[in-house]
Amino acid sequence: MLAYASIAPRGRRNTTDALRFLVRRPALLAAIGGYEVAVLLSNRVDVRLKSLAGLKAASLAGCPF
């Protein structure tokens, strides 16, 4: 959910669509939130490597972030 919260202010129309989608599917919302918390709290991988992996995933998906 943290990743979603960081990009939410940038796209108003898509934000409300995604938010409506997640509100109607609470199990998916809980799963995404649990995943984000697990990634943030895991100390097995260096923070710099996590950032690099995020950038690589964004570039592979064609995301400008």
PDBQT receptor file of N, H, CA, C and O in Angstrom, charges set to zero:
ATOM      1  N   MET A   1       0.818  -1.184   0.000  1.00  0.00    +0.000 N 
ATOM      2  CA  MET A   1       0.000   0.000   0.000  1.00  0.00    +0.000 C 
ATOM      3  C   MET A   1       0.861   1.247   0.000  1.00  0.00    +0.000 C 
ATOM      4  O   MET A   1       0.436   2.308  -0.458  1.00  0.00    +0.000 OA
ATOM      5  N   LEU A   2       2.068   1.116   0.513  1.00  0.00    +0.000 N 
ATOM      6  H   LEU A   2       2.413   0.255   0.885  1.00  0.00    +0.000 HD
ATOM      7  CA  LEU A   2       2.953   2.263   0.554  1.00  0.00    +0.000 C 
ATOM      8  C   LEU A   2       3.298   2.746  -0.851  1.00  0.00    +0.000 C 
ATOM      9  O   LEU A   2       3.316   3.950  -1.106  1.00  0.00    +0.000 OA
ATOM     10  N   ALA A   3       3.567   1.826  -1.752  1.00  0.00    +0.000 N 
ATOM     11  H   ALA A   3       3.552   0.848  -1.545  1.00  0.00    +0.000 HD
ATOM     12  CA  ALA A   3       3.875   2.213  -3.125  1.00  0.00    +0.000 C 
ATOM     13  C   ALA A   3       2.676   2.906  -3.756  1.00  0.00    +0.000 C 
ATOM     14  O   ALA A   3       2.831   3.900  -4.465  1.00  0.00    +0.000 OA
ATOM     15  N   TYR A   4       1.500   2.390  -3.503  1.00  0.00    +0.000 N 
ATOM     16  H   TYR A   4       1.375   1.582  -2.927  1.00  0.00    +0.000 HD
ATOM     17  CA  TYR A   4       0.293   3.005  -4.040  1.00  0.00    +0.000 C 
ATOM     18  C   TYR A   4       0.095   4.404  -3.463  1.00  0.00    +0.000 C 
ATOM     19  O   TYR A   4      -0.295   5.324  -4.182  1.00  0.00    +0.000 OA
ATOM     20  N   ALA A   5       0.358   4.566  -2.184  1.00  0.00    +0.000 N 
ATOM     21  H   ALA A   5       0.675   3.819  -1.600  1.00  0.00    +0.000 HD
ATOM     22  CA  ALA A   5       0.178   5.867  -1.540  1.00  0.00    +0.000 C 
ATOM     23  C   ALA A   5       1.161   6.898  -2.088  1.00  0.00    +0.000 C 
ATOM     24  O   ALA A   5       0.851   8.088  -2.126  1.00  0.00    +0.000 OA
ATOM     25  N   SER A   6       2.339   6.453  -2.510  1.00  0.00    +0.000 N 
ATOM     26  H   SER A   6       2.591   5.485  -2.478  1.00  0.00    +0.000 HD
ATOM     27  CA  SER A   6       3.324   7.408  -3.011  1.00  0.00    +0.000 C 
ATOM     28  C   SER A   6       2.986   7.920  -4.408  1.00  0.00    +0.000 C 
ATOM     29  O   SER A   6       3.398   9.023  -4.766  1.00  0.00    +0.000 OA
ATOM     30  N   ILE A   7       2.246   7.147  -5.207  1.00  0.00    +0.000 N 
ATOM     31  H   ILE A   7       1.911   6.250  -4.916  1.00  0.00    +0.000 HD
ATOM     32  CA  ILE A   7       1.908   7.610  -6.553  1.00  0.00    +0.000 C 
ATOM     33  C   ILE A   7       0.482   8.130  -6.663  1.00  0.00    +0.000 C 
ATOM     34  O   ILE A   7       0.100   8.674  -7.699  1.00  0.00    +0.000 OA
ATOM     35  N   ALA A   8      -0.302   7.970  -5.618  1.00  0.00    +0.000 N 
ATOM     36  H   ALA A   8       0.008   7.528  -4.776  1.00  0.00    +0.000 HD
ATOM     37  CA  ALA A   8      -1.713   8.357  -5.648  1.00  0.00    +0.000 C 
ATOM     38  C   ALA A   8      -1.940   9.823  -6.017  1.00  0.00    +0.000 C 
ATOM     39  O   ALA A   8      -2.836  10.099  -6.814  1.00  0.00    +0.000 OA
ATOM     40  N   PRO A   9      -1.186  10.760  -5.488  1.00  0.00    +0.000 N 
ATOM     41  CA  PRO A   9      -1.469  12.169  -5.827  1.00  0.00    +0.000 C 
ATOM     42  C   PRO A   9      -1.210  12.535  -7.285  1.00  0.00    +0.000 C 
ATOM     43  O   PRO A   9      -1.666  13.586  -7.736  1.00  0.00    +0.000 OA
ATOM     44  N   ARG A  10      -0.503  11.712  -8.024  1.00  0.00    +0.000 N 
ATOM     45  H   ARG A  10      -0.133  10.858  -7.658  1.00  0.00    +0.000 HD
ATOM     46  CA  ARG A  10      -0.103  12.077  -9.392  1.00  0.00    +0.000 C 
ATOM     47  C   ARG A  10      -1.182  11.839 -10.442  1.00  0.00    +0.000 C 
ATOM     48  O   ARG A  10      -1.185  12.507 -11.476  1.00  0.00    +0.000 OA
ATOM     49  N   GLY A  11      -2.066  10.935 -10.208  1.00  0.00    +0.000 N 
ATOM     50  H   GLY A  11      -2.063  10.393  -9.368  1.00  0.00    +0.000 HD
ATOM     51  CA  GLY A  11      -3.078  10.636 -11.211  1.00  0.00    +0.000 C 
ATOM     52  C   GLY A  11      -4.456  10.542 -10.589  1.00  0.00    +0.000 C 
ATOM     53  O   GLY A  11      -4.806   9.509 -10.018  1.00  0.00    +0.000 OA
ATOM     54  N   ARG A  12      -5.232  11.584 -10.685  1.00  0.00    +0.000 N 
ATOM     55  H   ARG A  12      -4.948  12.423 -11.149  1.00  0.00    +0.000 HD
ATOM     56  CA  ARG A  12      -6.524  11.624  -9.994  1.00  0.00    +0.000 C 
ATOM     57  C   ARG A  12      -7.518  10.600 -10.548  1.00  0.00    +0.000 C 
ATOM     58  O   ARG A  12      -8.152   9.887  -9.770  1.00  0.00    +0.000 OA
ATOM     59  N   ARG A  13      -7.664  10.513 -11.835  1.00  0.00    +0.000 N 
ATOM     60  H   ARG A  13      -7.149  11.092 -12.467  1.00  0.00    +0.000 HD
ATOM     61  CA  ARG A  13      -8.673   9.616 -12.402  1.00  0.00    +0.000 C 
ATOM     62  C   ARG A  13      -8.348   8.154 -12.117  1.00  0.00    +0.000 C 
ATOM     63  O   ARG A  13      -9.203   7.398 -11.657  1.00  0.00    +0.000 OA
ATOM     64  N   ASN A  14      -7.120   7.768 -12.391  1.00  0.00    +0.000 N 
ATOM     65  H   ASN A  14      -6.426   8.382 -12.765  1.00  0.00    +0.000 HD
ATOM     66  CA  ASN A  14      -6.730   6.384 -12.160  1.00  0.00    +0.000 C 
ATOM     67  C   ASN A  14      -6.694   6.036 -10.682  1.00  0.00    +0.000 C 
ATOM     68  O   ASN A  14      -6.932   4.888 -10.309  1.00  0.00    +0.000 OA
ATOM     69  N   THR A  15      -6.402   7.005  -9.848  1.00  0.00    +0.000 N 
ATOM     70  H   THR A  15      -6.209   7.938 -10.152  1.00  0.00    +0.000 HD
ATOM     71  CA  THR A  15      -6.370   6.771  -8.410  1.00  0.00    +0.000 C 
ATOM     72  C   THR A  15      -7.742   6.380  -7.902  1.00  0.00    +0.000 C 
ATOM     73  O   THR A  15      -7.870   5.426  -7.135  1.00  0.00    +0.000 OA
ATOM     74  N   THR A  16      -8.753   7.091  -8.312  1.00  0.00    +0.000 N 
ATOM     75  H   THR A  16      -8.650   7.866  -8.935  1.00  0.00    +0.000 HD
ATOM     76  CA  THR A  16     -10.084   6.774  -7.811  1.00  0.00    +0.000 C 
ATOM     77  C   THR A  16     -10.553   5.432  -8.354  1.00  0.00    +0.000 C 
ATOM     78  O   THR A  16     -11.241   4.691  -7.652  1.00  0.00    +0.000 OA
ATOM     79  N   ASP A  17     -10.194   5.110  -9.587  1.00  0.00    +0.000 N 
ATOM     80  H   ASP A  17      -9.636   5.712 -10.157  1.00  0.00    +0.000 HD
ATOM     81  CA  ASP A  17     -10.563   3.807 -10.143  1.00  0.00    +0.000 C 
ATOM     82  C   ASP A  17      -9.903   2.677  -9.363  1.00  0.00    +0.000 C 
ATOM     83  O   ASP A  17     -10.561   1.700  -9.008  1.00  0.00    +0.000 OA
ATOM     84  N   ALA A  18      -8.617   2.804  -9.098  1.00  0.00    +0.000 N 
ATOM     85  H   ALA A  18      -8.082   3.598  -9.387  1.00  0.00    +0.000 HD
ATOM     86  CA  ALA A  18      -7.900   1.767  -8.360  1.00  0.00    +0.000 C 
ATOM     87  C   ALA A  18      -8.392   1.674  -6.921  1.00  0.00    +0.000 C 
ATOM     88  O   ALA A  18      -8.520   0.582  -6.367  1.00  0.00    +0.000 OA
ATOM     89  N   LEU A  19      -8.664   2.817  -6.329  1.00  0.00    +0.000 N 
ATOM     90  H   LEU A  19      -8.560   3.704  -6.779  1.00  0.00    +0.000 HD
ATOM     91  CA  LEU A  19      -9.154   2.826  -4.955  1.00  0.00    +0.000 C 
ATOM     92  C   LEU A  19     -10.528   2.169  -4.862  1.00  0.00    +0.000 C 
ATOM     93  O   LEU A  19     -10.784   1.394  -3.941  1.00  0.00    +0.000 OA
ATOM     94  N   ARG A  20     -11.400   2.472  -5.798  1.00  0.00    +0.000 N 
ATOM     95  H   ARG A  20     -11.192   3.102  -6.546  1.00  0.00    +0.000 HD
ATOM     96  CA  ARG A  20     -12.718   1.820  -5.819  1.00  0.00    +0.000 C 
ATOM     97  C   ARG A  20     -12.577   0.311  -6.000  1.00  0.00    +0.000 C 
ATOM     98  O   ARG A  20     -13.299  -0.467  -5.376  1.00  0.00    +0.000 OA
ATOM     99  N   PHE A  21     -11.668  -0.084  -6.835  1.00  0.00    +0.000 N 
ATOM    100  H   PHE A  21     -11.081   0.548  -7.341  1.00  0.00    +0.000 HD
ATOM    101  CA  PHE A  21     -11.430  -1.501  -7.069  1.00  0.00    +0.000 C 
ATOM    102  C   PHE A  21     -10.968  -2.193  -5.787  1.00  0.00    +0.000 C 
ATOM    103  O   PHE A  21     -11.468  -3.263  -5.439  1.00  0.00    +0.000 OA
ATOM    104  N   LEU A  22     -10.015  -1.579  -5.089  1.00  0.00    +0.000 N 
ATOM    105  H   LEU A  22      -9.609  -0.710  -5.372  1.00  0.00    +0.000 HD
ATOM    106  CA  LEU A  22      -9.482  -2.185  -3.876  1.00  0.00    +0.000 C 
ATOM    107  C   LEU A  22     -10.484  -2.171  -2.727  1.00  0.00    +0.000 C 
ATOM    108  O   LEU A  22     -10.493  -3.089  -1.907  1.00  0.00    +0.000 OA
ATOM    109  N   VAL A  23     -11.318  -1.155  -2.655  1.00  0.00    +0.000 N 
ATOM    110  H   VAL A  23     -11.311  -0.408  -3.321  1.00  0.00    +0.000 HD
ATOM    111  CA  VAL A  23     -12.314  -1.087  -1.589  1.00  0.00    +0.000 C 
ATOM    112  C   VAL A  23     -13.335  -2.210  -1.746  1.00  0.00    +0.000 C 
ATOM    113  O   VAL A  23     -13.821  -2.753  -0.754  1.00  0.00    +0.000 OA
ATOM    114  N   ARG A  24     -13.658  -2.555  -2.976  1.00  0.00    +0.000 N 
ATOM    115  H   ARG A  24     -13.264  -2.113  -3.782  1.00  0.00    +0.000 HD
ATOM    116  CA  ARG A  24     -14.625  -3.635  -3.212  1.00  0.00    +0.000 C 
ATOM    117  C   ARG A  24     -14.022  -5.014  -3.011  1.00  0.00    +0.000 C 
ATOM    118  O   ARG A  24     -14.745  -6.010  -2.963  1.00  0.00    +0.000 OA
ATOM    119  N   ARG A  25     -12.706  -5.080  -2.893  1.00  0.00    +0.000 N 
ATOM    120  H   ARG A  25     -12.119  -4.271  -2.931  1.00  0.00    +0.000 HD
ATOM    121  CA  ARG A  25     -12.013  -6.359  -2.702  1.00  0.00    +0.000 C 
ATOM    122  C   ARG A  25     -11.098  -6.265  -1.484  1.00  0.00    +0.000 C 
ATOM    123  O   ARG A  25      -9.885  -6.110  -1.625  1.00  0.00    +0.000 OA
ATOM    124  N   PRO A  26     -11.680  -6.360  -0.288  1.00  0.00    +0.000 N 
ATOM    125  CA  PRO A  26     -10.888  -6.179   0.937  1.00  0.00    +0.000 C 
ATOM    126  C   PRO A  26      -9.798  -7.233   1.116  1.00  0.00    +0.000 C 
ATOM    127  O   PRO A  26      -8.764  -6.942   1.717  1.00  0.00    +0.000 OA
ATOM    128  N   ALA A  27      -9.999  -8.438   0.615  1.00  0.00    +0.000 N 
ATOM    129  H   ALA A  27     -10.839  -8.675   0.126  1.00  0.00    +0.000 HD
ATOM    130  CA  ALA A  27      -8.962  -9.463   0.740  1.00  0.00    +0.000 C 
ATOM    131  C   ALA A  27      -7.722  -9.067  -0.072  1.00  0.00    +0.000 C 
ATOM    132  O   ALA A  27      -6.594  -9.261   0.380  1.00  0.00    +0.000 OA
ATOM    133  N   LEU A  28      -7.933  -8.519  -1.254  1.00  0.00    +0.000 N 
ATOM    134  H   LEU A  28      -8.849  -8.361  -1.621  1.00  0.00    +0.000 HD
ATOM    135  CA  LEU A  28      -6.820  -8.068  -2.081  1.00  0.00    +0.000 C 
ATOM    136  C   LEU A  28      -6.120  -6.882  -1.428  1.00  0.00    +0.000 C 
ATOM    137  O   LEU A  28      -4.891  -6.805  -1.429  1.00  0.00    +0.000 OA
ATOM    138  N   LEU A  29      -6.892  -5.968  -0.876  1.00  0.00    +0.000 N 
ATOM    139  H   LEU A  29      -7.890  -6.031  -0.875  1.00  0.00    +0.000 HD
ATOM    140  CA  LEU A  29      -6.321  -4.816  -0.182  1.00  0.00    +0.000 C 
ATOM    141  C   LEU A  29      -5.468  -5.270   0.997  1.00  0.00    +0.000 C 
ATOM    142  O   LEU A  29      -4.375  -4.744   1.206  1.00  0.00    +0.000 OA
ATOM    143  N   ALA A  30      -5.955  -6.239   1.768  1.00  0.00    +0.000 N 
ATOM    144  H   ALA A  30      -6.843  -6.666   1.598  1.00  0.00    +0.000 HD
ATOM    145  CA  ALA A  30      -5.194  -6.758   2.902  1.00  0.00    +0.000 C 
ATOM    146  C   ALA A  30      -3.922  -7.464   2.432  1.00  0.00    +0.000 C 
ATOM    147  O   ALA A  30      -2.872  -7.341   3.064  1.00  0.00    +0.000 OA
ATOM    148  N   ALA A  31      -4.013  -8.190   1.339  1.00  0.00    +0.000 N 
ATOM    149  H   ALA A  31      -4.865  -8.289   0.826  1.00  0.00    +0.000 HD
ATOM    150  CA  ALA A  31      -2.836  -8.894   0.812  1.00  0.00    +0.000 C 
ATOM    151  C   ALA A  31      -1.780  -7.906   0.337  1.00  0.00    +0.000 C 
ATOM    152  O   ALA A  31      -0.593  -8.096   0.599  1.00  0.00    +0.000 OA
ATOM    153  N   ILE A  32      -2.194  -6.868  -0.349  1.00  0.00    +0.000 N 
ATOM    154  H   ILE A  32      -3.159  -6.713  -0.561  1.00  0.00    +0.000 HD
ATOM    155  CA  ILE A  32      -1.242  -5.857  -0.823  1.00  0.00    +0.000 C 
ATOM    156  C   ILE A  32      -0.605  -5.148   0.365  1.00  0.00    +0.000 C 
ATOM    157  O   ILE A  32       0.605  -4.920   0.383  1.00  0.00    +0.000 OA
ATOM    158  N   GLY A  33      -1.420  -4.801   1.355  1.00  0.00    +0.000 N 
ATOM    159  H   GLY A  33      -2.402  -4.987   1.340  1.00  0.00    +0.000 HD
ATOM    160  CA  GLY A  33      -0.890  -4.147   2.551  1.00  0.00    +0.000 C 
ATOM    161  C   GLY A  33       0.081  -5.039   3.296  1.00  0.00    +0.000 C 
ATOM    162  O   GLY A  33       1.124  -4.574   3.754  1.00  0.00    +0.000 OA
ATOM    163  N   GLY A  34      -0.249  -6.320   3.424  1.00  0.00    +0.000 N 
ATOM    164  H   GLY A  34      -1.096  -6.698   3.052  1.00  0.00    +0.000 HD
ATOM    165  CA  GLY A  34       0.653  -7.254   4.084  1.00  0.00    +0.000 C 
ATOM    166  C   GLY A  34       1.967  -7.417   3.347  1.00  0.00    +0.000 C 
ATOM    167  O   GLY A  34       3.029  -7.515   3.961  1.00  0.00    +0.000 OA
ATOM    168  N   TYR A  35       1.887  -7.445   2.033  1.00  0.00    +0.000 N 
ATOM    169  H   TYR A  35       1.024  -7.365   1.534  1.00  0.00    +0.000 HD
ATOM    170  CA  TYR A  35       3.104  -7.554   1.220  1.00  0.00    +0.000 C 
ATOM    171  C   TYR A  35       4.000  -6.332   1.412  1.00  0.00    +0.000 C 
ATOM    172  O   TYR A  35       5.210  -6.460   1.601  1.00  0.00    +0.000 OA
ATOM    173  N   GLU A  36       3.396  -5.151   1.362  1.00  0.00    +0.000 N 
ATOM    174  H   GLU A  36       2.413  -5.047   1.209  1.00  0.00    +0.000 HD
ATOM    175  CA  GLU A  36       4.178  -3.922   1.524  1.00  0.00    +0.000 C 
ATOM    176  C   GLU A  36       4.855  -3.872   2.892  1.00  0.00    +0.000 C 
ATOM    177  O   GLU A  36       6.018  -3.484   2.997  1.00  0.00    +0.000 OA
ATOM    178  N   VAL A  37       4.137  -4.261   3.927  1.00  0.00    +0.000 N 
ATOM    179  H   VAL A  37       3.192  -4.577   3.842  1.00  0.00    +0.000 HD
ATOM    180  CA  VAL A  37       4.712  -4.269   5.278  1.00  0.00    +0.000 C 
ATOM    181  C   VAL A  37       5.843  -5.282   5.365  1.00  0.00    +0.000 C 
ATOM    182  O   VAL A  37       6.884  -4.993   5.956  1.00  0.00    +0.000 OA
ATOM    183  N   ALA A  38       5.658  -6.459   4.791  1.00  0.00    +0.000 N 
ATOM    184  H   ALA A  38       4.812  -6.694   4.311  1.00  0.00    +0.000 HD
ATOM    185  CA  ALA A  38       6.699  -7.488   4.829  1.00  0.00    +0.000 C 
ATOM    186  C   ALA A  38       7.961  -7.025   4.108  1.00  0.00    +0.000 C 
ATOM    187  O   ALA A  38       9.072  -7.268   4.579  1.00  0.00    +0.000 OA
ATOM    188  N   VAL A  39       7.796  -6.371   2.989  1.00  0.00    +0.000 N 
ATOM    189  H   VAL A  39       6.893  -6.173   2.606  1.00  0.00    +0.000 HD
ATOM    190  CA  VAL A  39       8.955  -5.879   2.246  1.00  0.00    +0.000 C 
ATOM    191  C   VAL A  39       9.677  -4.787   3.034  1.00  0.00    +0.000 C 
ATOM    192  O   VAL A  39      10.907  -4.755   3.077  1.00  0.00    +0.000 OA
ATOM    193  N   LEU A  40       8.917  -3.906   3.649  1.00  0.00    +0.000 N 
ATOM    194  H   LEU A  40       7.918  -3.932   3.614  1.00  0.00    +0.000 HD
ATOM    195  CA  LEU A  40       9.535  -2.822   4.419  1.00  0.00    +0.000 C 
ATOM    196  C   LEU A  40      10.259  -3.328   5.669  1.00  0.00    +0.000 C 
ATOM    197  O   LEU A  40      11.295  -2.785   6.052  1.00  0.00    +0.000 OA
ATOM    198  N   LEU A  41       9.722  -4.351   6.292  1.00  0.00    +0.000 N 
ATOM    199  H   LEU A  41       8.880  -4.793   5.981  1.00  0.00    +0.000 HD
ATOM    200  CA  LEU A  41      10.291  -4.826   7.547  1.00  0.00    +0.000 C 
ATOM    201  C   LEU A  41      11.366  -5.895   7.374  1.00  0.00    +0.000 C 
ATOM    202  O   LEU A  41      12.063  -6.233   8.330  1.00  0.00    +0.000 OA
ATOM    203  N   SER A  42      11.502  -6.421   6.180  1.00  0.00    +0.000 N 
ATOM    204  H   SER A  42      10.936  -6.147   5.403  1.00  0.00    +0.000 HD
ATOM    205  CA  SER A  42      12.516  -7.465   5.985  1.00  0.00    +0.000 C 
ATOM    206  C   SER A  42      13.903  -6.830   5.970  1.00  0.00    +0.000 C 
ATOM    207  O   SER A  42      14.139  -5.831   5.291  1.00  0.00    +0.000 OA
ATOM    208  N   ASN A  43      14.797  -7.418   6.719  1.00  0.00    +0.000 N 
ATOM    209  H   ASN A  43      14.606  -8.230   7.271  1.00  0.00    +0.000 HD
ATOM    210  CA  ASN A  43      16.164  -6.894   6.812  1.00  0.00    +0.000 C 
ATOM    211  C   ASN A  43      17.171  -7.814   6.143  1.00  0.00    +0.000 C 
ATOM    212  O   ASN A  43      18.379  -7.644   6.314  1.00  0.00    +0.000 OA
ATOM    213  N   ARG A  44      16.686  -8.783   5.386  1.00  0.00    +0.000 N 
ATOM    214  H   ARG A  44      15.706  -8.921   5.248  1.00  0.00    +0.000 HD
ATOM    215  CA  ARG A  44      17.600  -9.731   4.760  1.00  0.00    +0.000 C 
ATOM    216  C   ARG A  44      18.288  -9.147   3.527  1.00  0.00    +0.000 C 
ATOM    217  O   ARG A  44      19.378  -9.585   3.157  1.00  0.00    +0.000 OA
ATOM    218  N   VAL A  45      17.666  -8.178   2.902  1.00  0.00    +0.000 N 
ATOM    219  H   VAL A  45      16.781  -7.823   3.202  1.00  0.00    +0.000 HD
ATOM    220  CA  VAL A  45      18.223  -7.573   1.694  1.00  0.00    +0.000 C 
ATOM    221  C   VAL A  45      18.570  -6.118   1.996  1.00  0.00    +0.000 C 
ATOM    222  O   VAL A  45      17.809  -5.404   2.649  1.00  0.00    +0.000 OA
ATOM    223  N   ASP A  46      19.713  -5.704   1.516  1.00  0.00    +0.000 N 
ATOM    224  H   ASP A  46      20.331  -6.284   0.986  1.00  0.00    +0.000 HD
ATOM    225  CA  ASP A  46      20.165  -4.331   1.726  1.00  0.00    +0.000 C 
ATOM    226  C   ASP A  46      19.167  -3.338   1.118  1.00  0.00    +0.000 C 
ATOM    227  O   ASP A  46      18.572  -3.608   0.075  1.00  0.00    +0.000 OA
ATOM    228  N   VAL A  47      18.992  -2.206   1.768  1.00  0.00    +0.000 N 
ATOM    229  H   VAL A  47      19.475  -1.986   2.615  1.00  0.00    +0.000 HD
ATOM    230  CA  VAL A  47      18.032  -1.198   1.325  1.00  0.00    +0.000 C 
ATOM    231  C   VAL A  47      18.372  -0.689  -0.074  1.00  0.00    +0.000 C 
ATOM    232  O   VAL A  47      17.478  -0.457  -0.888  1.00  0.00    +0.000 OA
ATOM    233  N   ARG A  48      19.668  -0.515  -0.352  1.00  0.00    +0.000 N 
ATOM    234  H   ARG A  48      20.394  -0.704   0.309  1.00  0.00    +0.000 HD
ATOM    235  CA  ARG A  48      20.070  -0.049  -1.684  1.00  0.00    +0.000 C 
ATOM    236  C   ARG A  48      19.712  -1.060  -2.760  1.00  0.00    +0.000 C 
ATOM    237  O   ARG A  48      19.327  -0.688  -3.869  1.00  0.00    +0.000 OA
ATOM    238  N   LEU A  49      19.838  -2.333  -2.433  1.00  0.00    +0.000 N 
ATOM    239  H   LEU A  49      20.150  -2.636  -1.533  1.00  0.00    +0.000 HD
ATOM    240  CA  LEU A  49      19.497  -3.375  -3.394  1.00  0.00    +0.000 C 
ATOM    241  C   LEU A  49      17.983  -3.422  -3.627  1.00  0.00    +0.000 C 
ATOM    242  O   LEU A  49      17.537  -3.665  -4.748  1.00  0.00    +0.000 OA
ATOM    243  N   LYS A  50      17.192  -3.189  -2.570  1.00  0.00    +0.000 N 
ATOM    244  H   LYS A  50      17.555  -2.991  -1.659  1.00  0.00    +0.000 HD
ATOM    245  CA  LYS A  50      15.740  -3.118  -2.727  1.00  0.00    +0.000 C 
ATOM    246  C   LYS A  50      15.357  -1.968  -3.656  1.00  0.00    +0.000 C 
ATOM    247  O   LYS A  50      14.489  -2.118  -4.516  1.00  0.00    +0.000 OA
ATOM    248  N   SER A  51      16.005  -0.832  -3.479  1.00  0.00    +0.000 N 
ATOM    249  H   SER A  51      16.711  -0.711  -2.781  1.00  0.00    +0.000 HD
ATOM    250  CA  SER A  51      15.722   0.319  -4.342  1.00  0.00    +0.000 C 
ATOM    251  C   SER A  51      16.096   0.029  -5.787  1.00  0.00    +0.000 C 
ATOM    252  O   SER A  51      15.357   0.378  -6.708  1.00  0.00    +0.000 OA
ATOM    253  N   LEU A  52      17.228  -0.602  -5.981  1.00  0.00    +0.000 N 
ATOM    254  H   LEU A  52      17.828  -0.885  -5.233  1.00  0.00    +0.000 HD
ATOM    255  CA  LEU A  52      17.669  -0.960  -7.327  1.00  0.00    +0.000 C 
ATOM    256  C   LEU A  52      16.695  -1.945  -7.976  1.00  0.00    +0.000 C 
ATOM    257  O   LEU A  52      16.381  -1.822  -9.160  1.00  0.00    +0.000 OA
ATOM    258  N   ALA A  53      16.225  -2.909  -7.208  1.00  0.00    +0.000 N 
ATOM    259  H   ALA A  53      16.480  -3.009  -6.246  1.00  0.00    +0.000 HD
ATOM    260  CA  ALA A  53      15.263  -3.877  -7.737  1.00  0.00    +0.000 C 
ATOM    261  C   ALA A  53      13.950  -3.184  -8.099  1.00  0.00    +0.000 C 
ATOM    262  O   ALA A  53      13.327  -3.525  -9.104  1.00  0.00    +0.000 OA
ATOM    263  N   GLY A  54      13.529  -2.222  -7.294  1.00  0.00    +0.000 N 
ATOM    264  H   GLY A  54      14.035  -1.945  -6.477  1.00  0.00    +0.000 HD
ATOM    265  CA  GLY A  54      12.314  -1.468  -7.602  1.00  0.00    +0.000 C 
ATOM    266  C   GLY A  54      12.458  -0.668  -8.890  1.00  0.00    +0.000 C 
ATOM    267  O   GLY A  54      11.536  -0.620  -9.705  1.00  0.00    +0.000 OA
ATOM    268  N   LEU A  55      13.603  -0.048  -9.068  1.00  0.00    +0.000 N 
ATOM    269  H   LEU A  55      14.352  -0.087  -8.405  1.00  0.00    +0.000 HD
ATOM    270  CA  LEU A  55      13.847   0.702 -10.306  1.00  0.00    +0.000 C 
ATOM    271  C   LEU A  55      13.863  -0.215 -11.524  1.00  0.00    +0.000 C 
ATOM    272  O   LEU A  55      13.326   0.133 -12.576  1.00  0.00    +0.000 OA
ATOM    273  N   LYS A  56      14.473  -1.375 -11.383  1.00  0.00    +0.000 N 
ATOM    274  H   LYS A  56      14.909  -1.658 -10.529  1.00  0.00    +0.000 HD
ATOM    275  CA  LYS A  56      14.539  -2.319 -12.486  1.00  0.00    +0.000 C 
ATOM    276  C   LYS A  56      13.142  -2.829 -12.839  1.00  0.00    +0.000 C 
ATOM    277  O   LYS A  56      12.796  -2.931 -14.015  1.00  0.00    +0.000 OA
ATOM    278  N   ALA A  57      12.344  -3.148 -11.825  1.00  0.00    +0.000 N 
ATOM    279  H   ALA A  57      12.625  -3.065 -10.869  1.00  0.00    +0.000 HD
ATOM    280  CA  ALA A  57      10.981  -3.608 -12.070  1.00  0.00    +0.000 C 
ATOM    281  C   ALA A  57      10.154  -2.520 -12.740  1.00  0.00    +0.000 C 
ATOM    282  O   ALA A  57       9.365  -2.804 -13.641  1.00  0.00    +0.000 OA
ATOM    283  N   ALA A  58      10.330  -1.280 -12.307  1.00  0.00    +0.000 N 
ATOM    284  H   ALA A  58      10.971  -1.049 -11.576  1.00  0.00    +0.000 HD
ATOM    285  CA  ALA A  58       9.602  -0.166 -12.923  1.00  0.00    +0.000 C 
ATOM    286  C   ALA A  58      10.013   0.020 -14.381  1.00  0.00    +0.000 C 
ATOM    287  O   ALA A  58       9.170   0.280 -15.239  1.00  0.00    +0.000 OA
ATOM    288  N   SER A  59      11.299  -0.114 -14.657  1.00  0.00    +0.000 N 
ATOM    289  H   SER A  59      11.984  -0.325 -13.960  1.00  0.00    +0.000 HD
ATOM    290  CA  SER A  59      11.736   0.065 -16.048  1.00  0.00    +0.000 C 
ATOM    291  C   SER A  59      11.250  -1.081 -16.934  1.00  0.00    +0.000 C 
ATOM    292  O   SER A  59      10.928  -0.858 -18.101  1.00  0.00    +0.000 OA
ATOM    293  N   LEU A  60      11.192  -2.295 -16.405  1.00  0.00    +0.000 N 
ATOM    294  H   LEU A  60      11.453  -2.477 -15.457  1.00  0.00    +0.000 HD
ATOM    295  CA  LEU A  60      10.697  -3.423 -17.179  1.00  0.00    +0.000 C 
ATOM    296  C   LEU A  60       9.189  -3.293 -17.458  1.00  0.00    +0.000 C 
ATOM    297  O   LEU A  60       8.697  -3.740 -18.493  1.00  0.00    +0.000 OA
ATOM    298  N   ALA A  61       8.486  -2.684 -16.530  1.00  0.00    +0.000 N 
ATOM    299  H   ALA A  61       8.887  -2.321 -15.688  1.00  0.00    +0.000 HD
ATOM    300  CA  ALA A  61       7.024  -2.505 -16.696  1.00  0.00    +0.000 C 
ATOM    301  C   ALA A  61       6.711  -1.251 -17.508  1.00  0.00    +0.000 C 
ATOM    302  O   ALA A  61       5.552  -1.009 -17.843  1.00  0.00    +0.000 OA
ATOM    303  N   GLY A  62       7.717  -0.460 -17.824  1.00  0.00    +0.000 N 
ATOM    304  H   GLY A  62       8.659  -0.657 -17.552  1.00  0.00    +0.000 HD
ATOM    305  CA  GLY A  62       7.488   0.762 -18.586  1.00  0.00    +0.000 C 
ATOM    306  C   GLY A  62       6.978   1.897 -17.739  1.00  0.00    +0.000 C 
ATOM    307  O   GLY A  62       6.384   2.844 -18.255  1.00  0.00    +0.000 OA
ATOM    308  N   CYS A  63       7.203   1.814 -16.441  1.00  0.00    +0.000 N 
ATOM    309  H   CYS A  63       7.685   1.045 -16.022  1.00  0.00    +0.000 HD
ATOM    310  CA  CYS A  63       6.738   2.836 -15.497  1.00  0.00    +0.000 C 
ATOM    311  C   CYS A  63       7.766   3.972 -15.450  1.00  0.00    +0.000 C 
ATOM    312  O   CYS A  63       8.963   3.701 -15.364  1.00  0.00    +0.000 OA
ATOM    313  N   PRO A  64       7.334   5.224 -15.503  1.00  0.00    +0.000 N 
ATOM    314  CA  PRO A  64       8.287   6.324 -15.487  1.00  0.00    +0.000 C 
ATOM    315  C   PRO A  64       8.890   6.630 -14.126  1.00  0.00    +0.000 C 
ATOM    316  O   PRO A  64       9.750   7.505 -14.021  1.00  0.00    +0.000 OA
ATOM    317  N   PHE A  65       8.463   5.935 -13.084  1.00  0.00    +0.000 N 
ATOM    318  H   PHE A  65       7.764   5.224 -13.169  1.00  0.00    +0.000 HD
ATOM    319  CA  PHE A  65       8.949   6.247 -11.735  1.00  0.00    +0.000 C 
ATOM    320  C   PHE A  65      10.275   5.608 -11.529  1.00  0.00    +0.000 C 
ATOM    321  O   PHE A  65      10.866   5.744 -10.458  1.00  0.00    +0.000 OA
TER     322      PHE A  65
